Amino acid sequence: MVQESDRKIEVEIERNRVRIAVYHGEDEEIIKFSLEEAGDLAEKLNKALEDYSRRKQVRID
């Protein structure tokens, strides 16, 4: 996956929704999640990041 240097991510609360906006160049993607969906997403992101950290520590000989 290539990381774009001009990417910007904003997270906001709108009443009972979490709004995530990803800006890249002149384009933007906006996704709105319920609070439950946002919590589920946060858990999955944390698990993926923890897994990445563990894999990074494994040395391949």
C-alpha positions as CSV (number, residue, x, y, z in Angstrom):
1,M,0.0,0.0,0.0
2,V,1.4,3.4,-1.0
3,Q,0.9,6.2,1.5
4,E,0.1,9.6,-0.1
5,S,1.8,12.5,1.5
6,D,-1.1,14.9,0.9
7,R,-3.7,12.7,2.6
8,K,-5.7,14.2,5.5
9,I,-8.1,12.4,7.8
10,E,-10.7,14.2,9.9
11,V,-12.9,12.5,12.5
12,E,-15.9,14.4,13.9
13,I,-19.0,13.6,16.0
14,E,-22.4,14.5,14.5
15,R,-25.1,13.9,17.1
16,N,-25.2,10.1,17.3
17,R,-22.8,9.4,14.3
18,V,-19.1,9.5,13.8
19,R,-18.1,11.2,10.5
20,I,-14.7,10.3,9.0
21,A,-13.5,12.4,6.1
22,V,-10.5,11.4,4.0
23,Y,-9.1,14.1,1.8
24,H,-6.6,13.2,-0.9
25,G,-5.6,15.7,-3.5
26,E,-8.8,17.3,-4.7
27,D,-10.9,14.3,-3.9
28,E,-12.6,13.4,-0.6
29,E,-14.4,10.4,0.8
30,I,-16.8,10.8,3.7
31,I,-18.2,7.8,5.7
32,K,-20.6,8.1,8.6
33,F,-20.8,5.4,11.2
34,S,-23.2,4.7,14.0
35,L,-21.5,4.8,17.5
36,E,-21.6,1.0,17.5
37,E,-20.1,0.7,14.1
38,A,-17.4,3.2,15.0
39,G,-16.5,1.2,18.1
40,D,-16.3,-2.0,16.1
41,L,-14.1,-0.2,13.6
42,A,-11.8,1.1,16.4
43,E,-11.5,-2.5,17.8
44,K,-10.6,-3.9,14.4
45,L,-8.0,-1.2,13.7
46,N,-6.4,-1.8,17.1
47,K,-6.2,-5.5,16.4
48,A,-4.7,-4.9,13.0
49,L,-2.1,-2.5,14.4
50,E,-1.2,-4.9,17.2
51,D,-0.9,-7.8,14.8
52,Y,1.4,-5.6,12.6
53,S,3.6,-4.7,15.6
54,R,3.9,-8.4,16.5
55,R,4.8,-9.4,13.0
56,K,7.3,-6.6,12.7
57,Q,9.1,-8.1,15.7
58,V,9.3,-11.6,14.3
59,R,12.7,-12.0,12.6
60,I,12.9,-14.0,9.5
61,D,16.1,-16.0,9.1
